[in-house]
Amino acid sequence: MIVIAIILFILSAGDFIGIQAGAAAGKAALDTSGALLEEYLEKNHGNIQLVRSGVDKSDIPQAINDLEAIVPRRISEFGLEGILLEGLYKNALARGFNIIRSKTDLIVSFAHDDGKVTSSTIITALTWEINSLIQRIVLYCSIGTLFILGIYLIICIVFALKKPEKVNVIKGTM
């Protein structure tokens, strides 16, 4: 039982550290990706109204389509390479646009004071939504870790309440 308790504690600690490290890495990667995309759009498409000055809130569905049309399809356009990164980028791009199409109200909440929505506004809203998703995943994983630690705590309580067994010592002569 002691071995099981130690293993549970080590697994729980590793799980907790891994969850927090993964969440921090995911947030950092997301923030970097958003900044990289905004920089790319400013540099290569700064003359488009969506990027330059923004569009009205009522034009958000069309703005999303326009943004999808100008966002690079390949990660190599950012100066990055790798087969794994390429697949990850395409998957993230498809999922990202699905998320922002379903969250137009969220995009409106990030609109500028003048009511305009820019590509930066859409990217910020998407980044916020994905960070929110990451936080929910962290919460669920933390609850799972808490469950494991609860089992560990129960094992420790059982050991604490368990009375030591009497050991009979037989005295003999030699």
C-alpha positions as CSV (number, residue, x, y, z in Angstrom):
1,M,0.0,0.0,0.0
2,I,2.9,2.4,0.8
3,V,4.3,1.8,-2.7
4,I,0.9,2.6,-4.3
5,A,0.6,5.7,-2.2
6,I,4.0,6.9,-3.3
7,I,3.3,6.1,-7.0
8,L,0.0,8.0,-6.8
9,F,1.7,11.0,-5.3
10,I,4.5,11.0,-7.9
11,L,1.9,10.6,-10.8
12,S,-0.3,13.4,-9.4
13,A,2.7,15.8,-9.0
14,G,3.9,15.0,-12.5
15,D,0.4,15.4,-13.9
16,F,-0.1,18.8,-12.2
17,I,3.3,20.1,-13.3
18,G,2.7,18.8,-16.8
19,I,-0.8,20.4,-17.0
20,Q,0.6,23.8,-15.9
21,A,3.6,23.6,-18.2
22,G,1.4,22.6,-21.1
23,A,-1.0,25.4,-20.5
24,A,1.8,28.0,-20.3
25,A,3.4,26.7,-23.4
26,G,0.0,26.7,-25.3
27,K,-0.7,30.3,-24.2
28,A,2.8,31.4,-25.3
29,A,2.5,29.6,-28.6
30,L,-0.9,31.1,-29.2
31,D,0.2,34.6,-28.3
32,T,3.2,34.3,-30.6
33,S,1.1,32.9,-33.4
34,G,-1.4,35.7,-33.1
35,A,1.4,38.4,-33.2
36,L,3.1,36.7,-36.1
37,L,-0.2,36.6,-38.1
38,E,-1.0,40.3,-37.3
39,E,2.5,41.3,-38.4
40,Y,2.1,39.3,-41.6
41,L,-1.2,40.9,-42.4
42,E,0.1,44.4,-41.8
43,K,3.1,43.8,-43.9
44,N,1.4,42.0,-46.9
45,H,-2.2,43.2,-46.8
46,G,-2.1,46.6,-45.0
47,N,-4.0,48.2,-47.9
48,I,-7.1,46.1,-47.4
49,Q,-9.8,47.9,-45.4
50,L,-10.3,45.0,-42.9
51,V,-6.6,45.2,-41.9
52,R,-6.1,49.0,-42.3
53,S,-9.2,50.7,-40.7
54,G,-11.7,47.9,-40.1
55,V,-15.3,47.2,-41.1
56,D,-18.6,47.8,-39.4
57,K,-19.9,45.2,-36.9
58,S,-22.7,44.2,-39.3
59,D,-20.1,43.1,-41.8
60,I,-18.4,40.5,-39.5
61,P,-19.4,37.4,-41.5
62,Q,-17.9,38.9,-44.7
63,A,-14.9,40.1,-42.7
64,I,-14.2,36.6,-41.5
65,N,-14.4,35.3,-45.1
66,D,-12.1,38.1,-46.2
67,L,-9.6,37.3,-43.4
68,E,-9.7,33.6,-44.3
69,A,-8.9,34.5,-47.9
70,I,-5.8,36.5,-47.0
71,V,-4.4,34.3,-44.2
72,P,-1.5,32.2,-45.5
73,R,-2.4,28.6,-46.3
74,R,1.1,27.3,-45.6
75,I,3.3,27.9,-42.6
76,S,6.3,28.4,-44.9
77,E,4.9,31.9,-45.7
78,F,5.8,32.8,-42.2
79,G,9.3,31.6,-42.7
80,L,8.8,28.4,-40.7
81,E,9.2,24.8,-41.9
82,G,8.4,21.3,-40.9
83,I,5.9,18.6,-41.9
84,L,4.5,18.4,-38.4
85,L,4.1,22.2,-38.1
86,E,2.5,22.3,-41.5
87,G,-0.2,19.8,-40.5
88,L,-0.7,21.4,-37.2
89,Y,-1.1,24.8,-38.8
90,K,-3.7,23.6,-41.4
91,N,-5.7,21.9,-38.6
92,A,-5.5,25.0,-36.3
93,L,-6.5,27.3,-39.2
94,A,-9.6,25.3,-40.1
95,R,-10.6,25.0,-36.4
96,G,-9.9,28.6,-35.7
97,F,-12.1,29.8,-38.5
98,N,-14.9,27.4,-37.4
99,I,-14.6,28.9,-33.9
100,I,-14.8,32.5,-35.0
101,R,-17.7,31.9,-37.4
102,S,-19.7,30.6,-34.4
103,K,-18.6,33.4,-32.0
104,T,-19.5,36.6,-33.9
105,D,-20.9,38.1,-30.6
106,L,-17.5,37.6,-29.0
107,I,-15.8,39.4,-31.9
108,V,-18.3,42.3,-31.4
109,S,-17.3,42.5,-27.8
110,F,-13.7,43.1,-28.9
111,A,-14.6,45.8,-31.4
112,H,-12.9,49.2,-31.2
113,D,-14.6,52.2,-29.6
114,D,-15.8,53.4,-33.0
115,G,-17.5,50.1,-33.6
116,K,-15.1,48.9,-36.2
117,V,-13.8,45.4,-36.4
118,T,-10.3,44.8,-37.8
119,S,-8.3,41.7,-38.6
120,S,-6.5,42.4,-35.3
121,T,-9.9,42.4,-33.5
122,I,-10.8,39.0,-34.9
123,I,-7.4,37.5,-34.1
124,T,-7.7,38.9,-30.5
125,A,-11.1,37.4,-30.1
126,L,-10.0,34.0,-31.4
127,T,-6.9,34.1,-29.2
128,W,-9.1,34.9,-26.2
129,E,-11.5,32.0,-27.0
130,I,-8.8,29.5,-27.5
131,N,-7.1,30.6,-24.2
132,S,-10.5,30.1,-22.6
133,L,-10.7,26.6,-24.0
134,I,-7.2,25.8,-22.7
135,Q,-8.2,27.0,-19.3
136,R,-11.3,24.7,-19.3
137,I,-9.1,21.8,-20.3
138,V,-6.7,22.7,-17.4
139,L,-9.6,22.8,-15.0
140,Y,-10.9,19.4,-16.0
141,C,-7.4,17.9,-15.8
142,S,-6.8,19.5,-12.4
143,I,-10.1,18.0,-11.2
144,G,-8.8,14.6,-12.3
145,T,-5.5,15.2,-10.5
146,L,-7.5,16.2,-7.4
147,F,-9.4,12.9,-7.6
148,I,-6.1,11.0,-7.7
149,L,-4.8,13.1,-4.8
150,G,-8.0,12.3,-2.9
151,I,-7.3,8.6,-3.3
152,Y,-3.8,9.3,-2.0
153,L,-5.2,11.1,1.0
154,I,-7.5,8.2,1.8
155,I,-4.6,5.8,1.7
156,C,-2.6,8.0,4.0
157,I,-5.5,8.3,6.4
158,V,-5.9,4.5,6.4
159,F,-2.2,4.1,7.2
160,A,-2.4,6.7,10.0
161,L,-5.4,5.0,11.6
162,K,-4.1,1.5,11.3
163,K,-2.9,0.1,14.5
164,P,0.5,-1.5,14.5
165,E,0.4,-5.2,14.7
166,K,1.8,-6.9,17.8
167,V,4.8,-9.0,17.1
168,N,5.1,-12.0,19.3
169,V,8.7,-12.6,20.3
170,I,9.5,-16.1,21.4
171,K,12.2,-16.2,23.9
172,G,14.3,-19.3,23.7
173,T,17.4,-20.6,25.1
174,M,20.5,-21.4,23.3
